[in-house]
Amino acid sequence: MPKLRNLHKLLDREIRAKNLRAMRERVRGAWWDFSGQRMPAPVFLIGCSRSGTTVSYETLAASDELISIGYELPQFWDGLWGPAHNGWESEAATADAARPAHRDAFFRFFYARVGKGRILDKTCINILRIPYLLELFPGAHFVYLYRDGRANVSSLIDGWESNGHFGLTQFLGESPVPVAIDGGRFREWSFFLPPGWRDYNNATLEQVCAFQWVKANEMALDARSLVPSAQWTEIRYEDLLDQPVATFERVFGRLGLVFDQRLRELCGKLTDRPTSLVSGVPDRDKWKKRNGQRVERVMPQLTPMLQRLGYDV
């Protein structure tokens, strides 16, 4: 019997709903363990943080043929394999780290929360984990989103400066080594930890953000050859702004998904929708006004990858 001081919780609608949801997830998880259920190969939307992954995720998730959680799962993925398992090397994962239990944990997690279906997952650290994901899910489809590094780095800078909103200590715990980025303004990393992160613990913020953008896209492009071409689709962020309907019609087609009038209208309004923690609608030249000088200082870092991605510098 509950203690008297806790009886008020039984009357709180939000607490009751939370408890019922947790109970339902436990029951569904237990059913998954014993029923031998199977799920189709998932779709992974991958891209550097601040490259337009949120608006792309929301658009793909609007399909009735995909199921999704609605938020990123870095704690889930790091719990399977992450800094706690590799001596804080990074949040990357290679094929050698893949275990059958990881695959089952992923399907069980989604089944318990949203049921059975073709899963869409968008977790930005997974751009560092493509060989690992391919080993776990050989039939998975990867939708790779990339953005002009000048704009992407500027948006990363803004994110780093958003009062620790994207700080990693809340998820990973305290760093095993001192962090003094930008002269000590930042004592923790934000967004994700790429391989080689320790070398930038005393760098300027723009150098760190440039490093994150370069490393994320480098790891995606290097892993691209491992993925069968029919299971790899690329989206250029700028195409989302210029021709959102045509771009997503192509992506939905590549995924074998219906692209109906409802989705066509949704995509047609894409550039009118603000994205996460961005003031106003997407604007490709915002970086010049917000962080132009800082981005110019790291152009030598950015230029090789800009050229590799086909951007004019």
Secondary structure, 3 states (H helix, E strand, C coil): CCCHHHHHHHHCHHHHHHHHHHHHHHHHHHHHHHHCCCCCCCEEEEECCCCCHHHHHHHHHCCCCCECCCCCCHHHHHHHCCCCCCCCCCCCCCHHHCCHHHHHHHHHHHHHHHCCCCEEEECHHHHHCHHHHHHHCCCCEEEEEECCHHHHHHHHHHHHCCCCCCECHHHHCCCCCCCCHHHHCECCCECCCCCCHHHHCCCCHHHHHHHHHHHHHHHHHHHHHHCCHHHEEEEEHHHHHHCHHHHHHHHHHHCCCCCCHHHHHHHHCHHHCCCCCCCCCCCCCHHHHHHHHHHHHCHHHHHHHHHHCCCCC
